[in-house]
Amino acid sequence: SPFNINAIAGQTTGGGDAFVTKINNTFSAISYSTLLGGGAGTADIGYGIAVDGAGSAYVTGTTSSTNFPNINCNQCANAGAPDAFVARLTAAGSGLHYSTYLGGGGADNGRAIAIDSSCNVYVTGDTLSSEVVTPPFPTGPFGSVYDSACGTAANCNAALSDAFVTKLQLNAGEGSCIGAPPPPTNPTLTIDGLGTGTGTVSAPTPSIN
């Protein structure tokens, strides 16, 4: 299979899985190619990817799996609807340094991801997890929160999804890291030297089935 080359063990469970593939710089061979997802009958979709100076790939997307691989996770369980996910692969692509859910009781999608020079990870996307949904999208008590209410009067619905921006820090046990290489041309999300993110999220408004 083109998605089982130096792959993460156990990531051949079927269903709609995300995948991560690295091709060498001459485009003559696949260095690794792996599926990333949970059990059969669930949907796991990768939307954004970034790579640090050590060659580790960082991926974000959305998952409806309740058994998405979780290692060194901040949020270790799906909150009840499709959640965003954030995962960092090893440089060889055959394992995970960390992988976590990110979301509340509504539909949450990670759309873009970036890394700064200190290996902090920034994720942006869209959420339907309002304050009246249990649980709401995770904002505090992580630190500074610009806006903790989703939509108008804390009421997110199919017409009122909100964007989100989340910063994750590298913790002990999650592998060494070399800061981000120069950003690509026309990136979706970039981080400046002060750790400030700039960019846009452009995606279809999700719906809850």
N, C-alpha and C positions, 0 to 999 in steps of 0.2 A: 504494500500500500504506500502511496506517496505521502501519507500522513502517519507513517510508523517507521521513521528513520531516526535512530538515536533518540527515541521518543520517551516521554514521561511514562513510567510504568503504570499500567492500569487504565490508561486513557484511550481505551478502545471499546467503550461501553455502548456505542451506538446512539441513536437519536440525533438531534441536530446539535452538533458540537462545534465550538470555536476551534480554530487551528492556528498554529504559529509555525512558520517555515523560514529557515535561514538558507539563502543561496550564496555560494562563495562569490568573491569579487570579480571573477571572470565569467560568472553565470554558466559554469560548466558542470557543477555538481551541487547537490543539496547537502549542506552541513548537518542540519537536523530538520525534522518535520514532525510535529506532534499534535494530537488532538488535545483539547482542554475543555472538559465538561463533566457533567454528572451522568445519571442513569438514562437508560433508553426511555423514549417517550417524552423527553423534556427538551427545551430549546436553550442553547447556549450560543451566544453570538458575540464575536469580538468586533469592536468598533474602532479602537485606538491602540497605537503601539508606540513605544519609545525605547531607546537603547542607551545604556550608560557607557562610560569609558572602559569598563571591564568586559563589555560585550553581553551583559545581561539584558534581556528583553522584558519590558514592563507592558502589561496588556490590561485594557479595561473593556468592558462590554456589559452585557446583561444575561442573566441566567434565571430560569424557572426551576432549576434543579434544587432539591433539598439535600443532595449529597455531592454538591460541587466540592472539589478538593480544597480543604482548608488547612493551612499550615501557618503557624504564628499569626493567627487571625485576630483582627480587632473586633469583627462581628462574625461569629462562628456558625450562625444559623440564618437561613432564609427567613425574612420577616413576614412572609405570607403572600407575596405576589412576586412577579419578576423583579429581582434586585439587581443593582449594578454589582460588578465584581472588579477586584484589582488583584493582579497576580504578577509576581516577579519570578522569571525563570532563571535557572543557572545558565552560565555562559555556554555550556555544552548543550543546553536544551533538554537534558534528560531528567531534570528534577525541578523542584520549586523551592526558592528561598522563603517566600510567603505567598499566601493567597487568602483573600477575605471577601465576604459579602459586604455590600454597602447599600443600605436602603431601609425603607419603612414598610408599612402595610399596603401602600399603593405601588404602582409600576414605576421602577427606577432604572434608568439607563446611563451607563458610563459611556461618553461619546469621544473624549479625547484625554490624553495623559501626557505629562511632561515631567522632567527631572531637573533639579537645580544642581549647582556645583557642590552642595553638601549632601546630595543624594536624597533630599526630601522629594516626595512624589506629590504631584498636583493632578487632581482629576476633576473634570467638568462633565456635565451631562444634564439630563432633565428628570424631574420627579413629579409624581402625582401623590406623594405621601404627605398629606396635609396634617395640620395639628389635630383634626378631628378623626383621623385614621389611626388605628392602633396597630403597631407603634408608629409614631411620626418619623419622618426622615431624621437621621441622627445629626443634630447640630451641637449644642452644648452638651456636656460641660468641657469640651475639648479646648476652649480658649475663646478668642475673639469671634463673635458671630455678627455678621452684618445684618442678616434678616433671617429670623427663625420661623416666620409664617409663610406658608405656601399658598400662592394664589391671592385672590381678593378676599379679605376678611378670613384668612386661614382656610379658604375653601378651594382646594384644587379639584378639578374635574377634567374631562376630556378636552375642554376648551381652555383650561387655565393651568396647564403644567408650568412649573417654575424651573429655571436653571439652578444648578448647584455647583459650588466649588469646594473641594475638600483637599486638605493637605495632610499627608501621612508621613511620619518620620521613620527613618531606618532605626530599628532596635537591635539590641544584642541578640545574636543567634540567627540573624537574617542574612548573613554573608557579607563579605567586604564589598566595598563599592568605590568606584572612581567616578567623579562627577560627570555630568552630562557632556557629550561632545558638542561641537557647534550646532545650532539649530538648523533644521532643513529650510529650504526656500518656501515661502508662503505657508508657514505652519498653522495648524488650527489653534494651538495653545503654546505660548512661549513664556519663559520665566527670565526676568532680568536679574542683575547682580544683587539686588536688594530682596530677592525672593518674591517679587510681585508678578502675578500672572496677567497676561493679556491675551485676548483671543475671542473667538466667537463659537457658538454652538448653533448648528443648523441641522435640524433633523425633523422628521415627521412627528406630529404629536401622537404619543402612544395612546392606546385605549386598553381598558381592562375588560377581559372577557370572562 
